[in-house]
Structures are given as structure tokens and as C-alpha cells.
Amino acid sequence: MTLFPKSRKRVLSGMRSTGKLHLGNYVGALQNWVRMQDEYQCFFCVADWHALTTDYADTSRVKENSLEVVLDWLAAGLDPEKSVIFIQSHVPAHAELHLLFSMITPLGWLERVPTYKEQRENIKDKDLGTYGFLGYPVLQSADILIYKADCVPVGEDQVAHVELTREIARRFNGFYADSKEVFPEPQALLTPAAKLPGTDGRKMSKSYGNTVLLTDPEPVVRQKLKTMVTDPARVRRSDPGNPDVCPVGDLHK
């Protein structure tokens, strides 16, 4: 395991093992992770259990997808000599702590998580009426708190997850810590990147089928971008467009 200077704050982050990464993964997280390696104690998790929250019916590609994620991480600049890179399911304590946290987490806390509502509305081809999907922020909290992370690098859409983690840590400490804090409350470390639009204008996500992969060859990228809507006020091809209201403009930036 990499040895870190004790003066550095600890960071935990991860990605679901859903296969090759897209530009949204890079701009929203991976690019920032590479920069953080020289400033923090970094723990990066391939979240293969999290992949089952939506793809539980077919697990045949989980192992292959985990390898694809790590290959893209290494290609982007994550360095095993500087960071700890690991697969979530290889550390069973994640599941054990998740079980304990699930005992004390009110359902109302989970039902108000914005990404839960968003994905229930947008993903229609899968049955997401499971505890695994509703409770995945509890597993995420276990992922973070088991390493007593000081910070969690997230985009704006994930800040609510870190706040839930803080609430779970506070509740656990209140029940069981006596005078000693068991879990510190982590801080959200906002990633300096805007939400990247996919080819249909929504947030880029494999769940929406609107991604441009890091490994897509140029002809594939060109074909995908041809389908994108540009400035809605640009009626004719000769009209000038406004890049500030254009999804393609956001990709150029």
C-alpha cells in the first residue's frame, strides 16, 4: 500500500464498474483526481457493488467492466504509486458497515435524495423499485466513512450524498460513540467542472445512452455529435449560434 505523508488530508472517491468511461466521467471527476494525487491521501474505489443497484439482473460483465474502468483510470494518469486503487467487493467490511448503517437510516432521508428521484423519472427500462437502489447512498456512506475520509470530491449533483453521509455519521456517533467520535463528518470537495451534457442535452450518463466514450475513435465521435441539438434559436445553418446555450458549445469549452 502507498505510504502517505500524515499531514495530507484523506480523500475517498469511486466510480461504478459499468465499463468504459465517458467524457462526463473525465471532466466531472477523473481529471480532478489526477491533480489531487500530489495533494491528498487518495483512495479510489471501483464500485462493483454499486453497479448492481441498477444492473442486478445481469452480472456477467461486472468483472470485465471493472477492468475497463481501471484501464481508463491508468490511461488518464492515476498512479498506483501515489494512490490506493481497489475494488469495492474485495473489501467485505464495506458490506458489513452498510448493514449497520441501514439499521439506523430513516427511509425519509433516502427518499429525498435528488438523484434517486431523477433516475426513477428518467430510467424507464429497469425496475428500480428495490432497496438496493433506494439504499445505495447508505452503501456510499459506508464506502466513505470506513476510511474516515476528510473530503469527498463531488460534482454539485452529488453534494446531497455527502450531506447524507454526514447525517449518518452524526446519528451513529450519537447512538454509540459516548464521548469519543467514531466517524468524522467528511466535507464535500466541489469538483471545478460544470455538468457535461450528453448527446441528447441531458446529463451525460450511460443510463441515458447519451455518452461519448474516452476510447471512442474519431468517426464514432463525429457520428454521435451530429445528432446533438445546437442553439435552439438558430433556425438556419447560416445563423450565428450562442455557445452559452448550446450543448455542443459546452463540450467545446
N, C-alpha and C positions, 0 to 999 in steps of 0.2 A: 504494500500500500504506500502511496505517496506520503511523505512527511511534510507537513506544512509548518511555516512559522506560526507560533502560538498567537502572535499579535494580530493575525488576519482574522476577519470575521468569516463565519461559515455560511456557505450558500448551498441550498439543495434545489435542484430543478430536474425535470424529466420530460419525456415525450412518450406517447403511446406507441406501441410497436404495431403500427398499421402499414409498414412498408416504406418505400422510398419517400423522401421528404420533398416538400414543395417550397416555392418562393416565400410563402407566408411563414412557414417554419423558420426559414433562414432569416428573414428580415425581422420577424417578431420575437425570435429567441436566439437562434444558433449564432448569429453574427455577434450578438452581445455576450454570449457565453465565452466565445473565443477570447474576447477582450478581457473578461473577468478573471481568466486563469492566473494572471500575474498579480491580481489584487486581493483575491479571496481564497479561502479553503473551499474548493469546488467539488461537489458530489453530484454527478449526473446519472440519472436513473432511466433505463429502458423499461417503461411501464407496461409490461406484457399483461399483467392482471387487469389494468385499466382498459386494455384493448377488448377484453371480454365483456365490458359493460354494454357495448353496442353490438359486438360480433360474437356473442356467446354460442350461436347455433353452428358455427363452423370454425374450428380451431386449427385447421390443417396447415395454415400458413403462419401461425404465430412465431414459430422458431425462425423461419426464413425471414419474416418481416423484421424481427429483432435484429438480425444480422444486417439487413438493408439499412436500418436506422443507424447502427454503429458505423457502417461504412461511410454513410453521408456525413456523420459527425467527424470522423477522422479526416475525410476529404476537405471539410470546411475549416479544419485547423484545431479541433480538440486534441489535446496531447495527453496520453496516459501517464506521462512522466510528471505532469502538472496537476492533473485532475483524477479523481476516482470515478471510473466509469463502470457501472454494474447493471445487472438485470434484476428487476424487482422480485420476481418469483424465486430467485436463488437465495433470497434472504427471508425465510419464513416468518421472522419476527414482525415484518410488515403486516401480515395477515393477523397475527396474534394481537397486535396493538389495535388494528382496525376493529377486531371483535370487541375489545374492551371499550373503545370509543363509541361503538354503535349502541352500547348499553345505556350511555348517558346523553346521547344526542337527540334532542326533541325533533320530531318529524317536521314541525313548523319551520325549523331552521333550514332544513333541506329543501322544502317546497318553495321557499322564497329565493333560492339561488337563481340569478338571472339566466345563466347558461342552461340550466335544467329546463326552464320554460321555453327558451329559444329553440333548443334542439327538439323538444317534444312537438313544437309547432312546425319545424322545418323537415324533420326526418319522418316520412310517412311510410316508408317501405319496410320498417322494422318495428317489432313490438318492444317498446321501451318502458312498458308498464311493469318493471321489475325492481326489486330492492337494489340490485347491483347498480342499476342506472341512477336511481334516486340517491343511493348512498355513496356514490363514488367520491363526493367531496370528503366523506369521512375517511375513506382509504387514502385520499390525497393528504389529509391532515396527519394520518399515521406516517406516511412517507416523509413528511417534513419534520414532525416532532420527534421521531425516533432518532434522528441525528442532531437534535437540538439546534437546528439551523437558526442563525441570526436573521438571515434575509432570504427572501424568495423572489427571484427575478420574474416578473409577470407583465403582461400587457394590461391595459385598462379593463378589458373584459374578464380578467381573472382576479382582480383585486378582491371581489366578494369572496372568493375561495380562501384567500389568505385571512380575511377578516373572520370567516367561519372557523378556520384553524385556530385563530387567537381565542375565539369564544370557547372552543372545545378545550384548549389548554387551560383557560381560566376556570372552566367548570370542573375539569379533572383535578386541578390543583386545589380548588375549593373543597372538594369532597375528600381527597386523600393525602394532601401534601402536609397537613398540620402546619408547622411553622417553616417548613422547607419547601421551596418551589421545585416541583418535579420537572415540568416542562416550561422553558422560557417562551414568551409570546413573540413569534417572528414578525418581522416588518416586511411589507411589500416593497420591492425594489423595482420601480417602474422602468420598463424597457423603453429606451428612447427611440421608438418607432411607431408610426401610425398603423392602424389596422389595414392590412393589404386586401384589396378587393380581388375576388376571383373573376373568372371569365363571364359570370352572369351578374356581376355587380355586388353580390353578397360577399360576406367574409370568406376568404379562400379557405376551403375545408374539403377534405376527402369525402366527408359525409354528404356534401352537396354536389360532388362530382364536377367541381369548377376550378381545378388546380392546374398550375404549371409546375412540373417537377424539376428539381435541380438537375436531374440526369436526362431530361428530355432533349433529344437532338434538335438542331435548329429548325428543320422542316416541320416538326411537330409543334414547336413553339409558335411558329408563324401561323400554322393552321388554327391553333387554339385562339390566338389573338384576333384572327379575322372575324371570329364570331362575337367579339365584345362590342357592347354598345358604347359609343363615344358621347360627346356633349349632346344632351337631348335637344338643345336649342339649335343645333347645327343641322339644318334641313337639307341643304345641298352640299355635295362634296367640295365645292369651291368656297363655301362659307368658312370663315375662320372659327375655330373652336376655342373653348375656355378650358385649359388643362386643370383648373381648380375644381371643376365639376365633372371631370371625365375619368372613369375608371382606368382607361389606358394611360391617361396622364399620370395617375397615381403610381402605376408600375414604372413609368419612365423616371419619376422622381426617386 
